[in-house]
Amino acid sequence: MRKTHSQITYDQIAPFYRKISIEKKNYLSSIDKIIFRYFLRRKTLVDLGSGDGIRIYRLARRARINNITLVDNSDKMIEASKKIPGAKVVKSSILVYLPKEKFDIATCLWNVLGHLDNADDIRKTILNIDNNILKRNGVLILDVNNRYNVLSYGIKQVIKNVAIDLFGRTKYKYTEFYKKVGKKLIKMRVHFFTPYEIENYLKHTSLKIITRAFL
């Protein structure tokens, strides 16, 4: 079966993933502080697009969640996540992942949704989470990149993004660029979200927004 762009990309990134995570420690820890309270008093957790699994393992351990499932579609990331003590590791696209039992909490962090192929795949993934992955009254935590974030991208780029969104011909857009990782240049193809875009994907689900935060 032909690999997706995200599989190819993260197979290449996998050897450097821990180093990148450390470099982004301030951002990741700020997200973790916001979301940690939703881990408390939960018993089962699935991380969708889990990378090497270390981040979610640490959060789950703090919250005393022992039943952890890590899901990723990258062979190299799966190899890394198999080192996580006691975690169930599943190689699967989050678009089609069908667990035997549903979870109390599902996380999909660090703009994992932005690596899916198109808007329809995002919609189907969220429907899959709602219908097949989360228990009733379960919690889904999403973290996506905001394309209007001036601190991250600068005022000029944000103005450009707004103009593209207002006058561009296509609604779903990717940003393509090369990321230097170690001595390699890895081609990235990522979707950055408008501030309230996720709400459109929730319209035909039972999921309701509890809270949102902008960084």
DAGI-V296587 format. One line per field, one symbol per residue. phi: phi as a letter, one per 40 degrees, with the letter a starting at -180 (. if undefined). psi: psi as a letter, one per 40 degrees, with the letter a starting at -180 (. if undefined). A space follows every 10 residues. Layout:
phi=???
psi=???
This chain:
phi=.ccccccccc cccdcbcccc ccccdccccc cccccdcccc gbbbabbcgc fcgcdccccc cccgcccbbb babcdcccdc cccccgccbb cacccbcbcc bcbcabbabf fdcccccacc ccdccccccc cbbcccgcbb bbbbcccbcc ccbgcccccc ccccccbccb cbbbbbabbc bgbbbbcbbb cbccdbcddc ccdbbccbcc abbbb
psi=hhiiddddde ddddeedddd dddfdddddd ddddeddedh fidhhhhhfe beeddddddd ddefheghhh hiehdddddd eeehheihhh hihedehgid iiidhhigif fddeeididd dddddddddd dedhiheihh hihihheehd ddeidddddd ddddddeidi dhiihhihhh hbeihhhihi hhiidfdddd eedfiehihd iiih.
